[in-house]
Every structure is written in C-alpha cells, then in structure tokens.
Amino acid sequence: MRDFSQDHRWLSLNTATIRKQRGVEVPLDRIVDQCAERGIRAISPWRDQVAAVGLERIAGQLKAHDMRLSGYCRGGFFPAPDAAGLKAALDDNRRAIDEAKTLDAPCLVLVVGALPGALDGRALYKDIGRARGEVRDGIAASLDYAREVGMPLAIEPLHPMQAADRACVNTLEHALDLCDELDPSRSGALGVALDIYHVWWDPKLEAQIARAGKERLLAYHVCDWRTPTRDLLSDRAMMGDGVVELRKIRGWVEAAGFEGYSEVEIFSTLDWWQRSGEETLDTCIERHRSVV
C-alpha cells in the first residue's frame, strides 16, 4: 500500500468540501487558487460551480496551475416520467460528457437518479424497478457517445438511504453488474466511483472491490461516517472523526490495482462548511497523511 505520510501528492479535493466557507458560498476559481496555494494538485469540480465561473475560464486556470482532475461531478439522473424527460436527461448527460472532456477529466461520475420528483417531495411514480431499467438504458445510450469522445463513465453507488431520491443503484455489486452487462470486455469505458461514505457498511465490499479490479475502479472518494449522523445528506465527517476503517478499505482498493487519487468529498452543513477554507484544507492534508 502506498505511503501517504510524507506528502499529499495523491490527495484530490472534491470542491464540494469547501464550496461553503464560514457559511458563505465561495466561487470555484477561488477554490482552485486555495488548493494550488497548498500544493493540492488535483480536484473534482461540480458542474454548477464550473458554470457559475465559466467552463473555458476554469479550464485555463487549471492549466495555469498544472492541476489535474480526479473526476467530474456529475452526470446521471436518468429516470423520468415520460419520453421528453428521458430525452432531456440524455441531452444533459451529453453536455456533461463534453464538459468533462474540455476539462480533461479522467471520468464523468454518474449519480444515476431514482424516482422522478422524489427530490422535491413528490415522486411521479413509485416503481423502483422501472427507475432501474431507465438507469440501465440511460447509461447504455450515454456510453455510446462517451466512447466516441473517449470519456469514461463512473457509476457511483449511493447508500440505500438515498435510493428513493438520488440513486437507485445502492451497492457496488449492482454497479458492477451494470458494468459487466454494458461493457463486458472491460474496455475502461465504464466503471465505478467508489465513495466510502456510501459503501463502507457493505458486507460484500472487499469481494466486490476485488471483482472490480483496476479496469473498473475509476475514482475513489474518502470522508468518514459520523455517529450519530445528524443529516442524511450533509453531515459527513472528516477522515478520522468517524467509524470507517479507512486504511483497511484503501488497502483493498490498492490491492485491486487502483493507483489514483484519494478524493476528499465532505458535505458538512453543521461543521466544516462553517469553518474557513484554509482550516478545512489544512485538516484534509493532515488527515490524508495520518489516517487515509
């Protein structure tokens, strides 16, 4: 297993981690500069943050800092109540693929979606089997274009608590079943984004990571699971402040062949988003060296 204790060259920052600083939204160009100031050489930005500043401007800034991406957030949300909605989702994913290509991302992360309307509190249908079928078809259709332009797609399984509203793919096993069905040759065009916040609890995790192998493990996200969790979406803990066996899981991931960044992704309304970006980044670097 790689030794992270001496430097943070394999730390990437998902920009959601410091998108709010002392409770205030901070623009992506400032976040990029803050990362560069601390020698963080990779980020994973969100589409809305990129759009707010401008795609070409962010691409130029990343190049000026010689900064890479560990992924691009996000595509997906394929299910819809009608044909027009399904087409709109495919069109949006095509745009996301193009943006990821412009930024030279190694993959586009897919949060696949679930019951349409559930995020707004009113599901437009309740058939989760239908939603899973629409996810499968949406990934298949998007994969055709992604292959054309050379942008790998990474399915991110989400914790079952988010099965209704954000993702109806909830285990690594399910994500890999989709990969095997749609990309049986293991071409590198389709894989998974493994976020330990969502999968740490899975009794099949070690075996499924080994099954994924180097070809399928396209991104690796780290944080920790706080107890008690005060909010199902926005109460992730800093690495080392929760109950996840971080080193053990990274050992499994690296034994399977993963050699990329450990991407810190923390949504934290009550804690880290109330602190300065500098404090959060410094803590990320320290914990990356000591516990990741």
C-alpha positions as CSV (number, residue, x, y, z in Angstrom):
1,M,0.0,0.0,0.0
2,R,1.3,3.5,-0.8
3,D,2.7,5.6,2.0
4,F,0.9,8.9,2.2
5,S,2.6,10.0,5.4
6,Q,5.3,12.2,3.9
7,D,3.4,14.3,1.4
8,H,-0.1,14.8,-0.1
9,R,0.6,14.2,-3.8
10,W,-2.2,11.7,-4.0
11,L,-4.8,13.9,-2.3
12,S,-7.5,15.3,-4.5
13,L,-10.2,17.7,-3.3
14,N,-13.8,17.4,-4.4
15,T,-14.8,21.0,-4.5
16,A,-18.0,20.5,-2.6
17,T,-15.8,20.1,0.5
18,I,-15.1,23.9,0.6
19,R,-17.8,25.3,-1.6
20,K,-19.1,26.9,1.5
21,Q,-16.7,28.7,3.9
22,R,-17.9,30.2,7.1
23,G,-21.4,29.6,5.7
24,V,-20.8,31.6,2.5
25,E,-20.7,30.1,-1.0
26,V,-17.3,30.5,-2.5
27,P,-16.7,30.6,-6.3
28,L,-14.8,27.8,-7.9
29,D,-11.9,30.0,-9.2
30,R,-11.1,31.0,-5.6
31,I,-11.3,27.3,-4.5
32,V,-8.8,26.3,-7.2
33,D,-6.4,29.0,-6.1
34,Q,-6.7,27.9,-2.4
35,C,-5.9,24.4,-3.4
36,A,-2.9,25.5,-5.5
37,E,-1.6,27.5,-2.6
38,R,-1.4,24.3,-0.5
39,G,0.1,22.1,-3.2
40,I,-3.1,20.2,-3.8
41,R,-2.5,19.0,-7.4
42,A,-6.0,17.6,-8.3
43,I,-9.6,18.5,-7.8
44,S,-13.0,17.2,-8.8
45,P,-15.4,20.1,-9.5
46,W,-19.1,20.2,-9.8
47,R,-20.9,21.3,-12.9
48,D,-22.8,24.1,-11.3
49,Q,-19.6,25.5,-9.8
50,V,-18.0,25.4,-13.3
51,A,-20.9,27.0,-15.0
52,A,-21.0,29.9,-12.5
53,V,-17.4,30.9,-13.3
54,G,-17.3,29.7,-17.0
55,L,-16.0,26.4,-18.5
56,E,-13.2,27.9,-20.5
57,R,-12.0,30.1,-17.7
58,I,-11.8,27.2,-15.3
59,A,-10.0,25.1,-18.0
60,G,-7.4,27.8,-18.4
61,Q,-7.0,28.2,-14.7
62,L,-6.4,24.5,-14.2
63,K,-3.8,24.5,-16.9
64,A,-2.0,27.5,-15.5
65,H,-1.7,25.7,-12.1
66,D,-0.8,22.4,-13.8
67,M,-3.7,20.9,-11.8
68,R,-5.5,17.7,-12.8
69,L,-9.0,16.3,-12.2
70,S,-9.7,13.1,-10.3
71,G,-13.3,13.2,-11.7
72,Y,-16.1,15.5,-12.8
73,C,-19.4,15.8,-10.9
74,R,-21.8,14.8,-12.2
75,G,-23.9,13.1,-14.9
76,G,-26.8,10.8,-14.3
77,F,-30.3,11.4,-13.1
78,F,-31.7,9.3,-16.0
79,P,-35.2,8.3,-14.9
80,A,-38.1,10.5,-16.0
81,P,-41.9,10.1,-16.1
82,D,-42.2,10.5,-19.9
83,A,-40.3,10.3,-23.1
84,A,-39.5,14.0,-23.2
85,G,-37.9,13.8,-19.8
86,L,-35.8,10.8,-20.7
87,K,-34.5,12.6,-23.8
88,A,-33.7,15.7,-21.8
89,A,-31.7,13.6,-19.3
90,L,-29.7,12.1,-22.2
91,D,-29.1,15.5,-23.7
92,D,-27.9,16.8,-20.4
93,N,-25.5,13.9,-20.0
94,R,-24.1,14.5,-23.4
95,R,-23.3,18.1,-22.3
96,A,-21.7,16.8,-19.1
97,I,-19.5,14.4,-21.2
98,D,-18.4,17.4,-23.4
99,E,-17.6,19.5,-20.3
100,A,-15.6,16.7,-18.7
101,K,-13.7,16.3,-22.0
102,T,-12.9,20.0,-22.1
103,L,-11.5,19.8,-18.6
104,D,-9.6,16.7,-19.4
105,A,-11.3,14.7,-16.6
106,P,-10.4,11.0,-16.2
107,C,-14.1,10.2,-15.8
108,L,-17.6,11.6,-15.5
109,V,-19.2,10.5,-12.2
110,L,-22.8,9.3,-12.6
111,V,-25.2,9.8,-9.7
112,V,-27.8,7.8,-11.6
113,G,-31.1,9.1,-10.2
114,A,-34.1,7.3,-8.8
115,L,-37.9,8.0,-8.5
116,P,-38.6,11.2,-10.6
117,G,-39.8,14.1,-8.4
118,A,-38.8,12.4,-5.1
119,L,-36.1,15.1,-4.5
120,D,-38.9,17.7,-4.5
121,G,-41.0,15.5,-2.1
122,R,-43.5,14.2,-4.7
123,A,-42.5,11.0,-6.6
124,L,-44.1,11.0,-10.0
125,Y,-44.1,7.2,-9.9
126,K,-43.2,4.6,-7.3
127,D,-41.9,1.7,-9.4
128,I,-38.2,1.5,-8.5
129,G,-37.8,-1.4,-10.9
130,R,-38.8,0.9,-13.7
131,A,-36.3,3.5,-12.5
132,R,-33.5,0.9,-12.5
133,G,-34.5,0.0,-16.1
134,E,-34.3,3.6,-17.1
135,V,-31.0,4.0,-15.5
136,R,-29.7,1.0,-17.4
137,D,-31.0,2.3,-20.7
138,G,-29.7,5.8,-20.0
139,I,-26.2,4.6,-19.2
140,A,-26.2,2.4,-22.3
141,A,-27.2,5.3,-24.5
142,S,-24.7,7.7,-22.9
143,L,-22.0,5.1,-23.2
144,D,-22.2,5.2,-27.0
145,Y,-21.4,8.9,-27.1
146,A,-18.8,8.6,-24.3
147,R,-16.9,6.0,-26.2
148,E,-16.9,8.3,-29.3
149,V,-15.2,11.1,-27.4
150,G,-13.1,9.0,-25.1
151,M,-14.7,9.9,-21.7
152,P,-15.1,7.0,-19.2
153,L,-18.3,6.9,-17.2
154,A,-18.1,6.0,-13.5
155,I,-21.3,4.8,-11.8
156,E,-21.4,5.9,-8.1
157,P,-23.5,3.6,-5.9
158,L,-25.2,5.6,-3.2
159,H,-26.2,4.5,0.3
160,P,-29.7,2.8,0.4
161,M,-31.0,5.8,2.4
162,Q,-30.9,7.7,-0.9
163,A,-32.5,5.0,-3.0
164,A,-35.7,6.9,-3.5
165,D,-34.4,10.3,-4.5
166,R,-30.8,10.3,-5.7
167,A,-29.7,6.9,-6.9
168,C,-31.4,3.5,-7.2
169,V,-28.1,1.8,-7.6
170,N,-27.1,1.2,-4.0
171,T,-24.4,-1.4,-3.8
172,L,-21.0,-1.9,-5.6
173,E,-22.3,-5.3,-6.7
174,H,-25.2,-3.7,-8.5
175,A,-23.0,-1.1,-10.2
176,L,-20.6,-3.8,-11.3
177,D,-23.4,-5.9,-12.7
178,L,-24.4,-2.9,-14.9
179,C,-20.7,-2.5,-15.9
180,D,-20.5,-6.2,-16.9
181,E,-23.7,-6.1,-18.8
182,L,-22.9,-2.9,-20.8
183,D,-19.2,-3.2,-21.1
184,P,-18.4,-7.0,-20.9
185,S,-14.9,-6.5,-22.5
186,R,-13.8,-4.3,-19.5
187,S,-12.7,-1.8,-22.0
188,G,-12.2,1.0,-19.5
189,A,-15.1,3.0,-20.9
190,L,-17.4,2.1,-17.9
191,G,-16.5,1.7,-14.3
192,V,-17.4,2.9,-10.8
193,A,-16.7,5.8,-8.5
194,L,-16.3,4.2,-5.0
195,D,-17.3,6.6,-2.3
196,I,-16.7,5.0,1.1
197,Y,-19.4,7.1,2.7
198,H,-21.9,5.2,0.7
199,V,-20.4,1.7,0.7
200,W,-18.3,1.2,3.9
201,W,-21.1,-0.8,5.6
202,D,-21.5,-3.4,2.8
203,P,-20.6,-7.0,3.9
204,K,-19.6,-7.8,0.3
205,L,-17.4,-4.8,-0.1
206,E,-13.9,-6.5,-0.1
207,A,-15.0,-9.1,-2.6
208,Q,-16.7,-6.6,-4.9
209,I,-13.6,-4.3,-4.9
210,A,-11.5,-7.3,-5.9
211,R,-14.1,-8.1,-8.6
212,A,-13.9,-4.5,-9.9
213,G,-10.2,-4.6,-10.5
214,K,-8.1,-1.8,-12.0
215,E,-10.3,-1.5,-15.1
216,R,-13.4,-0.7,-13.2
217,L,-12.1,1.4,-10.3
218,L,-12.1,4.8,-11.9
219,A,-12.5,7.1,-8.8
220,Y,-12.1,6.7,-5.0
221,H,-13.8,9.2,-2.6
222,V,-13.0,9.4,1.1
223,C,-14.5,11.0,4.2
224,D,-15.9,9.4,7.4
225,W,-19.2,8.3,8.9
226,R,-20.2,10.4,11.9
227,T,-22.1,8.9,14.8
228,P,-24.7,10.0,15.3
229,T,-25.4,11.3,11.8
230,R,-27.5,14.4,12.1
231,D,-28.4,14.8,8.4
232,L,-28.6,12.1,5.8
233,L,-27.0,14.2,3.1
234,S,-24.9,16.9,4.7
235,D,-23.2,15.5,7.8
236,R,-20.2,13.7,6.6
237,A,-17.2,13.6,9.0
238,M,-13.6,14.5,8.4
239,M,-11.4,11.4,7.9
240,G,-10.5,10.0,11.3
241,D,-13.6,11.5,13.1
242,G,-15.9,8.6,12.4
243,V,-16.2,4.9,12.3
244,V,-14.9,3.8,8.9
245,E,-11.8,1.7,8.7
246,L,-10.1,3.9,6.2
247,R,-6.7,2.3,5.9
248,K,-8.3,-1.2,5.5
249,I,-10.5,-0.2,2.7
250,R,-7.7,1.7,0.8
251,G,-5.7,-1.5,1.2
252,W,-8.4,-3.4,-0.6
253,V,-8.7,-0.8,-3.3
254,E,-5.0,-0.6,-4.0
255,A,-4.7,-4.4,-3.9
256,A,-7.3,-4.4,-6.7
257,G,-4.9,-2.2,-8.7
258,F,-6.2,1.3,-8.1
259,E,-3.3,3.8,-8.3
260,G,-5.2,7.1,-8.4
261,Y,-6.1,9.9,-6.1
262,S,-7.9,9.7,-2.7
263,E,-10.6,12.3,-3.3
264,V,-11.9,14.1,-0.2
265,E,-15.6,14.7,-0.5
266,I,-17.3,16.2,2.6
267,F,-20.8,17.7,2.7
268,S,-21.0,19.3,6.2
269,T,-23.6,21.9,6.8
270,L,-23.2,22.0,10.6
271,D,-19.4,21.7,10.8
272,W,-16.8,22.1,8.0
273,W,-18.9,24.4,5.9
274,Q,-18.9,26.8,8.9
275,R,-15.1,26.9,9.0
276,S,-12.6,28.8,6.9
277,G,-11.4,27.1,3.7
278,E,-7.9,27.3,4.9
279,E,-8.7,25.4,8.1
280,T,-10.6,22.7,6.2
281,L,-7.8,22.2,3.6
282,D,-5.1,22.1,6.2
283,T,-7.1,19.4,8.1
284,C,-7.7,17.4,4.9
285,I,-3.9,17.4,4.2
286,E,-3.1,16.3,7.8
287,R,-5.7,13.6,7.8
288,H,-4.8,12.4,4.3
289,R,-1.3,11.8,5.7
290,S,-2.2,10.3,9.1
291,V,-5.4,8.2,8.6
292,V,-6.4,7.8,5.0
